[in-house]
Amino acid sequence: MFALLKRVRRLMWVAGLGAFLIATGEGSSVALAGTAKAPGEAKRIVSIGGDITEIIYALDKGDSIVAIDTTSHYPPEAATTKKSVGYMRALSTEGVLSTNPDLIITSGNAGPPEVVAALKASSIPMIEIQTPETPEGVARKVEIVAEALGVKAAGDKLAQDVKSEFEGVAAKRAKVTKPIKALFVLANQGGRIIAAGEKTSAEAMFALAGAENAVKGVEGYKPLNDESAVTAAPDVIVVMLRSDGANAGQLVREIGEMKGLGSTPAAKAGRIIEVDGSYVLQFGPRAASAAADLMGRFYPELAGKAPASNPPAEHQ
C-alpha cells in the first residue's frame, strides 16, 4: 500500500494537480489531492480530527502542526498552543487556507462536503483518511500518517505498539462470560436524550470493551424516547463528559430524573459512568487504553474491584 502511495504522489507531482481515492482494504481509504510534497517536507500542517492530531504528536511531529480543529483535545498543549479552524464537520475553506498550510491531513468525517471538495481543489496537498474503528484500522491510520510525514519507522513502531495493546485488551475480553448491555448518551437536548445506535463509534468501543449496545434497530446518534429507553433496559449507562469536565455530574442527575432512562436497571443501580468523549470515541493511539479502562468499569470483578456506580437519584 505504501509503495502505491509513493507512485501516486509521483503521478501527482508530474500532473501538477489532481485528486485520487485509494482503497486500502477492509473499509479503509486514503484520498490524496493537491500538489504532492515529498514525505517529511511539510512544516505547516493543518490537522483535522482528534485522532489525526494525536497520531501526529505521538510521532513527535507536533511542532509541524500550525492549526487543529475543535475535536483535537489531546495532548492538552495542542488545544492551548495551536490555532483553531473550527469544528471538523463545519469547516470553512477560508478558515483552513488562511493558516497558510503546506499540508492538510483530515479524517474521513470532515465536512461539509462542499468545503472538503474546495480544499481538495486547492493547490495545497491534502490527505483524507478513512479507516474502520477496529484495532487494525487504528494501526493502519497510524501507518498512513507516518508515511505522509516521512517517519515510517516511527509509524511502524507505534502501529505495532497499538496492535500489542489491543491484543492485551482482547485477552481480558475473553474472560467476559456474560456481556452486559450498555447505552451511550451523547447529550441531553432539552429533555431529549441523544443515544448511540448501531454503526457508531460508541458501539465499536463497547464491543472492544466486551459489552453489547443496548440500542438496536437504529443507526447513528438519534433521540431516544422513554419507551425505547425502557425497552433497551441497559445494565450500565455511559455518558459523555466535555474534555474540560465542566459538565461533570450534570447528565447523571438529569438521567436519574427521567421517566424512561431513570427507570432502567442501570439508573436504579446507579451504574452511570462518565467518560471523556474524545478519549473513548476518536480511535487514535489511545483507543486500546480507552477500551481497557471502559472494560474495567464494566467488569470490575475481573480486577477484584467494586462496581463503579453513582448513587441512584430520587424519581419524581
C-alpha positions in Angstrom: 0.0 0.0 0.0 2.8 2.5 0.9 4.5 1.7 -2.5 1.3 2.6 -4.1 1.1 5.9 -2.2 4.6 6.8 -3.4 3.7 6.1 -7.0 0.5 8.2 -6.7 2.5 11.1 -5.1 4.9 10.9 -8.1 2.0 10.9 -10.6 0.5 13.9 -8.8 3.8 15.8 -9.0 4.0 15.1 -12.7 0.4 16.1 -13.3 0.6 19.2 -11.0 -2.9 18.9 -9.6 -5.4 16.2 -9.0 -7.4 14.1 -6.6 -7.1 10.4 -6.0 -9.0 7.9 -3.8 -7.1 4.8 -2.9 -8.9 1.8 -1.3 -6.5 0.2 1.2 -8.7 -2.8 2.2 -11.1 -3.7 4.9 -13.1 -0.5 4.6 -10.1 1.9 4.5 -9.4 4.6 2.0 -6.9 7.4 1.5 -7.8 10.4 -0.6 -4.9 12.4 -2.0 -5.3 15.9 -3.5 -3.3 18.9 -4.4 0.4 19.3 -5.4 2.4 16.5 -3.9 5.2 17.0 -1.5 8.0 14.6 -0.6 7.5 12.8 2.8 8.7 14.9 5.7 8.7 18.2 3.8 5.6 19.6 5.4 6.3 22.3 8.1 2.8 23.9 8.4 0.2 21.1 8.8 -3.5 21.6 9.4 -4.6 18.6 11.4 -8.4 17.9 11.3 -9.7 15.2 13.6 -8.7 14.5 17.2 -7.3 11.1 16.2 -5.1 12.6 13.4 -3.7 15.2 15.8 -3.0 12.6 18.5 -1.1 10.5 15.9 1.0 13.4 14.7 2.0 14.2 18.3 2.7 10.6 19.1 5.0 10.5 16.1 6.9 13.5 17.6 5.8 15.8 14.8 3.6 18.1 16.8 5.8 21.1 16.1 4.9 20.8 12.4 1.2 21.5 13.2 0.0 25.1 12.6 -3.7 24.6 13.2 -6.2 22.0 14.5 -9.9 21.6 14.7 -12.0 21.7 17.9 -12.2 17.9 18.3 -8.4 17.9 18.9 -8.2 17.9 22.7 -5.1 15.7 23.2 -2.4 16.3 24.0 -3.6 19.3 26.0 -0.8 21.5 24.5 -2.4 21.1 21.1 -5.6 22.8 22.2 -3.8 25.6 24.0 -1.0 26.4 21.6 -2.4 25.8 18.1 -4.8 27.9 16.0 -8.3 26.5 15.6 -10.0 26.1 12.3 -13.4 25.3 13.9 -15.4 22.2 14.2 -14.4 19.3 12.0 -17.8 18.9 10.4 -18.4 22.7 9.9 -15.1 23.9 8.3 -14.7 26.9 6.1 -12.4 26.9 3.1 -11.1 30.4 4.0 -10.6 29.4 7.6 -8.4 26.5 6.7 -6.4 28.2 3.9 -5.9 31.3 6.0 -3.4 29.4 8.2 -1.1 29.1 5.1 -0.7 25.4 5.4 1.6 23.3 3.2 -0.3 20.1 4.1 -3.8 19.2 5.3 -4.4 15.9 6.9 -8.0 15.1 7.8 -10.2 12.3 9.0 -12.9 11.0 6.7 -15.5 12.7 8.9 -14.5 16.3 7.9 -17.2 18.5 6.3 -19.3 20.0 4.9 -18.7 18.2 1.6 -18.5 21.4 -0.4 -15.7 22.7 1.8 -13.8 19.4 1.6 -14.2 19.5 -2.2 -12.9 23.1 -2.3 -9.9 22.2 -0.2 -9.1 19.2 -2.5 -9.3 21.6 -5.5 -6.8 24.0 -4.0 -3.1 23.7 -4.6 -2.4 22.6 -1.0 -1.6 18.9 -0.6 -4.4 17.2 1.3 -4.7 13.7 2.7 -8.1 12.4 3.8 -8.0 9.2 5.8 -10.9 6.8 6.5 -10.3 3.5 8.4 -12.5 1.1 10.3 -12.9 1.6 14.0 -11.1 -1.6 14.7 -7.6 -2.4 16.1 -6.4 -3.0 12.5 -8.0 0.3 11.4 -6.2 2.3 14.1 -2.9 0.7 13.3 -3.4 1.4 9.6 -4.3 5.0 10.3 -1.0 5.4 12.2 1.0 3.9 9.3 -0.7 6.2 6.7 0.0 9.4 8.7 3.6 8.3 9.4 4.2 7.7 5.7 2.9 11.1 4.8 5.2 12.7 7.4 8.3 10.8 6.3 8.6 8.9 9.6 7.8 5.4 8.5 10.0 3.7 11.1 8.4 5.6 13.9 5.0 4.8 12.4 5.7 1.1 12.2 6.7 1.0 15.9 3.7 3.0 17.0 1.4 0.8 14.9 2.9 -2.3 16.5 2.5 -0.9 20.0 -1.1 -0.2 19.2 -1.7 -3.7 18.0 0.0 -5.2 21.1 -2.2 -3.1 23.4 -5.3 -4.3 21.6 -4.1 -7.9 21.9 -3.9 -7.3 25.7 -7.5 -5.9 25.6 -8.7 -9.0 23.7 -7.1 -11.3 26.3 -9.0 -9.6 29.0 -12.2 -9.5 27.0 -12.0 -13.3 26.6 -12.7 -13.6 30.3 -16.1 -12.0 30.0 -18.7 -14.8 30.1 -21.9 -12.7 30.0 -21.7 -9.4 28.1 -23.6 -6.5 29.7 -25.9 -4.2 27.8 -24.5 -0.6 27.7 -26.2 2.5 26.5 -24.2 5.6 25.4 -25.7 9.0 25.9 -24.1 11.7 23.8 -26.2 14.6 25.1 -29.4 15.8 26.6 -31.1 18.3 24.3 -33.9 19.9 26.1 -35.0 16.7 27.8 -34.4 14.6 24.7 -31.7 12.1 25.1 -29.4 11.6 22.1 -28.1 8.0 22.3 -25.7 5.9 20.2 -27.3 3.4 17.9 -25.7 0.9 15.6 -22.7 1.7 13.4 -21.4 4.3 15.8 -18.0 4.9 17.4 -19.7 4.2 20.8 -20.9 0.8 19.6 -17.5 -0.1 18.3 -15.9 0.9 21.6 -18.5 -1.1 23.5 -17.6 -4.2 21.5 -13.9 -3.8 22.3 -14.7 -3.4 25.9 -16.8 -6.6 25.9 -20.3 -5.1 26.1 -23.3 -5.1 23.8 -25.0 -1.9 22.6 -28.4 -1.8 24.3 -29.9 0.3 21.4 -30.9 -1.8 18.5 -32.7 -1.1 15.2 -31.4 2.4 14.6 -28.2 3.7 13.2 -26.2 6.7 14.2 -26.8 9.1 17.2 -30.6 9.5 17.5 -33.1 10.8 20.0 -34.2 8.1 22.5 -37.8 8.3 23.8 -39.0 7.0 27.2 -40.5 3.8 25.7 -37.3 3.0 23.8 -35.2 3.6 26.8 -37.2 1.2 28.9 -37.1 -1.4 26.1 -33.3 -1.1 25.8 -33.0 -1.9 29.6 -29.3 -1.1 29.8 -27.2 -2.6 32.6 -25.0 0.4 32.5 -25.3 3.9 31.0 -22.2 5.7 29.7 -22.5 9.5 29.4 -20.1 11.8 27.6 -18.2 14.4 29.5 -16.8 17.5 27.9 -13.0 17.3 27.8 -12.7 20.1 30.3 -15.0 18.2 32.7 -17.2 21.3 33.1 -20.5 19.2 32.9 -19.4 16.6 35.4 -22.4 15.1 37.2 -24.9 17.0 35.1 -26.1 14.2 32.8 -26.1 11.7 35.7 -28.5 13.9 37.7 -30.7 14.6 34.6 -30.9 10.9 33.7 -31.9 10.0 37.2 -34.9 12.3 37.0 -36.2 11.0 33.6 -39.2 8.8 33.4 -37.7 6.4 30.8 -33.9 6.2 31.4 -34.4 6.8 35.1 -36.4 3.6 35.5 -33.8 1.3 33.7 -31.8 -1.3 35.6 -28.6 0.9 35.1 -30.2 4.0 36.6 -31.8 2.1 39.5 -28.5 0.5 40.4 -26.6 3.8 40.0 -24.5 2.4 37.2 -24.0 5.6 35.2 -20.4 6.1 34.0 -19.0 9.4 32.8 -16.3 9.3 30.2 -14.2 11.8 28.2 -15.7 11.6 24.7 -12.5 12.5 22.9 -10.7 9.7 24.7 -13.4 7.0 24.1 -14.7 7.8 20.7 -11.9 9.1 18.5 -9.9 5.8 17.8 -6.5 7.3 17.9 -3.3 5.9 19.6 -5.1 5.7 23.0 -8.0 3.7 21.8 -6.8 0.4 23.3 -6.3 2.1 26.7 -9.8 3.6 26.4 -11.2 0.1 25.8 -9.3 -1.4 28.7 -10.4 1.4 31.0 -14.0 1.1 30.0 -13.9 -2.7 30.4 -12.5 -2.3 33.9 -15.5 -0.1 34.8 -18.0 -2.5 33.1 -16.5 -5.6 34.7 -14.7 -4.5 38.0 -15.0 -8.1 39.2 -12.3 -9.0 36.7 -9.9 -6.8 38.6 -11.4 -7.5 42.0 -12.9 -4.1 42.4 -16.3 -2.9 43.5 -18.7 -1.9 40.6 -18.4 1.7 39.5 -21.6 3.5 40.2 -23.3 6.7 41.1 -25.9 7.0 43.9 -29.4 6.4 42.4 -31.3 9.7 42.0 -34.7 10.1 43.5 -37.5 9.9 40.9 -40.5 12.2 40.8 
